[in-house]
């Protein structure tokens, strides 16, 4: 199957398109480039993203309050984001073990 992509201009046989689309979890139209590939997200993730877009509309002080709440919740659950805990305003967040 990969051989079709290694040769410039070569296309896989039409009979394989349905199986390939199923394996990649896309439609055949998406696979062929007829339709753009849709970003599929779970309903739970979609709801969370909607709430975050709403938070973006809040005034900056309210946004900071929401972020502090989320940070506290994440810290209380022992979850780390791996990005160095760098805040948007450039300040470094203290770890729970740090003196306050």
C-alpha positions in Angstrom: 0.0 0.0 0.0 2.8 2.5 0.9 4.3 1.8 -2.5 1.5 3.9 -4.1 2.7 6.9 -2.2 6.4 6.4 -2.8 5.8 6.8 -6.6 5.0 10.4 -7.6 1.6 10.7 -9.1 0.6 7.1 -8.2 -2.7 6.5 -6.5 -4.0 3.5 -4.5 -6.6 1.4 -6.2 -10.1 2.6 -5.6 -11.1 -0.6 -3.9 -8.6 0.2 -1.1 -10.0 3.7 -0.4 -12.8 2.6 1.8 -10.5 0.3 3.9 -7.9 3.1 4.1 -10.5 5.7 5.2 -11.8 3.3 7.9 -8.3 2.6 9.2 -7.6 6.4 9.3 -11.1 7.2 10.7 -11.8 9.7 8.0 -14.3 9.8 5.2 -13.3 8.9 1.7 -14.0 12.5 0.7 -11.6 13.7 3.3 -9.0 11.1 2.2 -9.3 12.3 -1.4 -9.1 15.9 -0.5 -12.7 16.7 -1.7 -13.7 17.7 1.9 -11.4 19.3 4.5 -10.4 17.0 7.3 -12.7 17.7 10.2 -11.3 18.1 13.7 -13.2 15.5 15.6 -13.4 16.1 19.4 -15.4 14.4 22.1 -18.5 16.1 23.3 -16.7 16.6 26.7 -13.8 18.3 25.0 -16.1 20.5 22.9 -17.9 21.7 26.0 -14.7 22.5 27.7 -13.4 24.5 24.6 -16.7 26.4 24.5 -16.3 27.4 28.1 -12.7 28.5 27.5 -13.8 30.7 24.6 -16.3 32.3 27.0 -13.5 32.9 29.5 -11.5 34.7 26.7 -14.3 37.2 26.6 -14.0 38.1 30.3 -12.0 41.1 31.5 -8.3 40.3 32.3 -8.7 40.3 36.1 -11.5 37.7 35.8 -9.4 35.6 33.4 -6.6 35.6 35.9 -9.0 34.6 38.7 -10.2 31.7 36.5 -6.6 30.6 35.8 -5.7 30.7 39.5 -8.7 28.5 40.3 -7.8 26.0 37.5 -4.1 26.1 38.7 -5.2 25.4 42.3 -7.4 22.5 41.2 -4.8 21.0 38.9 -2.2 21.3 41.7 -4.5 19.7 44.2 -4.9 16.7 41.9 -1.1 16.4 41.3 -1.4 17.1 37.6 1.5 18.9 35.9 1.3 20.4 32.4 5.0 20.0 31.5 5.3 23.5 30.0 7.3 24.9 32.9 4.2 26.3 34.5 4.9 29.6 32.8 2.0 32.1 33.1 1.0 34.4 30.3 2.2 37.4 32.2 5.7 36.0 32.4 5.6 35.3 36.1 6.8 31.9 37.4 4.2 29.9 39.3 5.5 28.5 42.6 5.3 24.8 43.2 3.4 23.6 46.3 6.7 22.7 48.0 8.0 26.3 47.6 7.7 28.8 50.5 5.0 31.3 49.9 
